[in-house]
Amino acid sequence: MAVPLTAYLIVGALLFGIGVYAVIAQRSAVMILMGIEVLLNAIGLNLIAFWRFVNPEDYSAQIFTILIVTIGAVEMGIGLGIMMLLYRNRGTVQVDQYDSLKG
Amino acid sequence: MSFAEVAEWFAFAILAVISVAGALGMATTMSMFRSGIFLMASFIGVAGLFVLLSADLLGLLQVMMYIGGMLVMILFMVLFSHDPGGSMMAEMDMSLIERFFSLGLSSPPDEGMEHGDGMDMGGSGGHEGMEHEGMEHGDGMDMGGSGGHEGMDMGGMDMSMTTPVKRWAAALSLVLGGGLVALLLLRPAWPTTDATPSPESARMIGELLMSKYMMAFESAGLLILIGIFGAVLVARPGAYPDRDARDAYVTADLPPAPIEEGRPPSADAPVPPEALEEVTVNEAHRDKAGGPPSLNGPAGHAASQSAEGDN
């Protein structure tokens, strides 16, 4: 392995920072879900990098990553369903216009 | 360095740049559809990194699940929602044939102004903050966004292809990412091992899923089932088939509009345009529907309410 572990972890950290930026700064709910996907990708990349470099005989990390992907898919489906309902009722997907409860 | 090491570094550099640049493009491009395509590039980069880390099954799973499944869902939602091209599409100077081929993506300028999504995103036009931010400026300039936006006040709207940077969010994420990278660089090395995973790792994962992690595996199946039920239940056609029906329902709930002085309260009297701009969407809808408000009155109200109780 020529590429050290830290290089992969730095890529994961950069992806995480970009995902946090997308989640915070975007106003469209679809873009926020995309940011969450980037965050999950960063987490999976970190898990797999640690698995490969620290304990490659135990495949539990890959199973954790599979579960993360599964939960991400379910979350995406339900999130898009909620968003579709909100769009049908409010006519927008911009999250800062969902201000019915604002005093 | 042997050839294999150089090749590995080369592959790592390409895949890392693809994944990070794709994520950056996702976060900064204004068009949501382009954001989805950038996100696909990022997913492909991460899948390649998985393969490089000899987790080939996960690389395959990444491509199949994220790109084949989630990204299709995202792009469907982008096309379903209003204004998928970002607010730049509304005031692009398109000919009639272009407008035909971008049907559903763009709206005529007056309609775009009425909805007002993303129109007020001026103000923070600063473009510093993200380090690679300028690299998406080159793409998509063939769309020629010359603002042929006659008669409208553009305000502080910038016509660039990127979303304006939110300063606090950019600062927070820069601090977070920089802090993580600094921690990674400052930390002494992890106890890495030189062992290599078995070439038939897919079989090992399958056996683990069926023995040690069987509970998690079956629970994930149950979770997916419940998720499908929940998504269908949430997104099914509810009490209001579309927004107009809901507006009619809300209009029926509103108190009647005050009758202005000196004008007979007839429904089919012509409304001057400056008054039409002042009324809200609901009242505009009622004006469009015409007829006395009692037509939307108790009968329609009761029907909508019973339908809502069914929801």
Contacts between the chains, C-beta under 8 A, distances in Angstrom:
chain1	res1	chain2	res2	distance
A	1	B	8	7.6
A	1	B	194	7.8
A	2	B	1	7.3
A	2	B	4	7.4
A	2	B	5	3.6
A	2	B	6	7.8
A	2	B	8	4.6
A	2	B	9	5.7
A	3	B	8	5.8
A	3	B	9	6.1
A	3	B	12	4.6
A	3	B	52	7.7
A	5	B	189	7.7
A	5	B	190	6.0
A	5	B	192	5.8
A	6	B	184	5.5
A	6	B	185	7.0
A	6	B	189	7.7
A	7	B	12	6.5
A	7	B	16	7.5
A	8	B	12	8.0
A	8	B	49	6.8
A	8	B	53	7.0
A	9	B	184	5.0
A	10	B	181	5.5
A	10	B	184	5.7
A	10	B	185	7.8
A	11	B	16	4.7
A	11	B	19	6.5
A	11	B	20	6.5
A	11	B	49	6.9
A	13	B	177	5.8
A	13	B	180	3.7
A	13	B	181	5.1
A	13	B	184	6.2
A	14	B	20	5.0
A	14	B	23	7.8
A	14	B	177	5.8
A	14	B	181	7.2
A	15	B	19	6.4
A	15	B	20	6.5
A	15	B	23	5.5
A	15	B	42	7.5
A	15	B	46	7.5
A	16	B	176	7.4
A	16	B	177	6.6
A	16	B	180	6.5
A	17	B	173	4.8
A	17	B	174	6.9
A	17	B	176	5.3
A	17	B	177	2.4
A	17	B	178	7.6
A	17	B	180	6.9
A	18	B	20	7.1
A	18	B	23	4.2
A	18	B	24	5.7
A	18	B	26	7.7
A	18	B	27	5.4
A	18	B	173	7.0
A	18	B	177	7.3
A	19	B	23	6.8
A	19	B	27	8.0
A	20	B	172	7.2
A	20	B	173	4.5
A	20	B	176	5.7
A	20	B	177	7.6
A	21	B	27	5.4
A	21	B	130	7.4
A	21	B	169	5.6
A	21	B	170	6.2
A	21	B	172	7.8
A	21	B	173	3.6
A	22	B	23	7.7
A	22	B	26	6.4
A	22	B	27	4.1
A	24	B	166	7.2
A	24	B	169	3.9
A	24	B	172	6.6
A	24	B	173	6.8
A	25	B	27	7.2
A	25	B	163	7.6
A	25	B	165	7.4
A	25	B	166	4.0
A	25	B	169	3.8
A	25	B	170	6.9
A	25	B	173	8.0
A	26	B	27	7.3
A	26	B	163	7.5
A	27	B	118	7.2
A	27	B	121	7.9
A	28	B	32	6.2
A	28	B	81	7.6
A	30	B	32	6.0
A	30	B	74	6.2
A	30	B	77	5.2
A	30	B	78	5.6
A	30	B	81	6.5
A	31	B	26	7.9
A	31	B	32	6.4
A	31	B	35	6.2
A	33	B	74	6.8
A	34	B	26	5.8
A	34	B	35	6.2
A	34	B	36	7.1
A	34	B	39	5.3
A	34	B	74	6.3
A	35	B	26	7.7
A	35	B	27	6.9
A	37	B	39	6.7
A	37	B	43	7.9
A	37	B	66	7.0
A	37	B	70	6.5
A	38	B	23	5.0
A	38	B	26	6.8
A	38	B	27	8.0
A	38	B	39	7.2
A	38	B	42	6.4
A	41	B	19	7.8
A	41	B	42	7.0
A	41	B	43	6.8
A	41	B	46	4.9
A	41	B	62	8.0
A	41	B	66	7.7
A	44	B	46	7.4
A	44	B	50	7.9
A	44	B	58	7.5
A	44	B	62	7.8
A	45	B	46	5.7
A	45	B	49	6.1
A	45	B	50	7.5
A	48	B	49	7.9
A	48	B	50	5.8
A	48	B	53	5.2
A	48	B	55	4.9
A	48	B	58	6.3
A	49	B	53	6.2
A	50	B	190	7.7
A	51	B	53	7.8
A	51	B	55	7.3
A	52	B	53	4.4
A	52	B	54	6.4
A	52	B	55	6.9
A	52	B	197	7.1
A	53	B	190	6.9
A	53	B	192	4.4
A	53	B	193	7.2
A	54	B	190	6.2
A	54	B	191	6.8
A	54	B	192	6.1
A	54	B	193	6.5
A	55	B	193	7.1
A	56	B	54	7.9
A	56	B	193	7.1
A	56	B	195	5.2
A	56	B	196	6.2
A	56	B	197	4.2
A	57	B	195	6.1
A	57	B	197	7.1
A	57	B	198	7.8
A	59	B	197	7.7
A	59	B	201	6.3
A	59	B	204	5.0
A	59	B	205	5.0
A	59	B	208	5.4
A	60	B	208	6.9
A	60	B	212	7.8
A	60	B	213	7.4
A	62	B	55	5.8
A	62	B	57	6.9
A	62	B	58	5.7
A	62	B	201	7.4
A	62	B	205	5.4
A	63	B	205	6.4
A	63	B	208	5.9
A	63	B	209	6.2
A	63	B	213	5.1
A	63	B	216	7.3
A	65	B	55	7.8
A	65	B	58	5.7
A	66	B	58	7.2
A	66	B	61	6.5
A	66	B	205	7.7
A	66	B	209	7.8
A	67	B	216	6.1
A	67	B	220	5.9
A	69	B	61	6.2
A	69	B	62	7.3
A	69	B	65	5.2
A	69	B	66	7.3
A	70	B	220	4.8
A	70	B	223	7.1
A	70	B	224	6.6
A	71	B	220	7.7
A	71	B	223	7.0
A	72	B	70	7.2
A	73	B	65	6.0
A	73	B	69	6.0
A	73	B	70	6.0
A	73	B	224	7.5
A	73	B	227	7.9
A	74	B	223	5.8
A	74	B	224	5.9
A	74	B	227	3.6
A	75	B	227	7.9
A	76	B	70	4.9
A	76	B	73	5.9
A	76	B	74	7.4
A	77	B	73	6.7
A	77	B	227	5.6
A	77	B	228	7.1
A	77	B	231	4.4
A	78	B	227	5.7
A	78	B	230	5.2
A	78	B	231	5.1
A	78	B	234	6.8
A	80	B	73	5.5
A	80	B	74	7.5
A	80	B	76	7.9
A	80	B	77	4.9
A	80	B	231	7.3
A	80	B	235	7.6
A	81	B	230	7.1
A	81	B	231	3.9
A	81	B	232	7.4
A	81	B	233	8.0
A	81	B	234	4.0
A	81	B	235	3.8
A	82	B	234	5.6
A	82	B	235	7.9
A	83	B	77	6.3
A	83	B	81	7.7
A	84	B	77	7.1
A	84	B	80	6.8
A	84	B	234	7.6
A	84	B	235	4.6
A	85	B	234	5.5
A	85	B	235	6.1
A	85	B	238	7.1
A	87	B	80	7.1
A	87	B	81	5.6
A	87	B	82	7.5
A	88	B	238	7.2
A	88	B	240	6.7
A	88	B	242	6.9
A	88	B	243	6.8
A	88	B	246	7.6
A	89	B	240	6.9
A	89	B	243	7.7
A	89	B	246	6.0
A	91	B	82	7.0
A	91	B	115	7.5
A	91	B	243	4.9
A	92	B	82	6.5
A	92	B	115	7.4
A	92	B	117	5.9
A	93	B	77	8.0
A	93	B	81	4.5
A	93	B	82	7.1
A	94	B	117	5.7
A	94	B	118	7.0
A	97	B	117	7.9
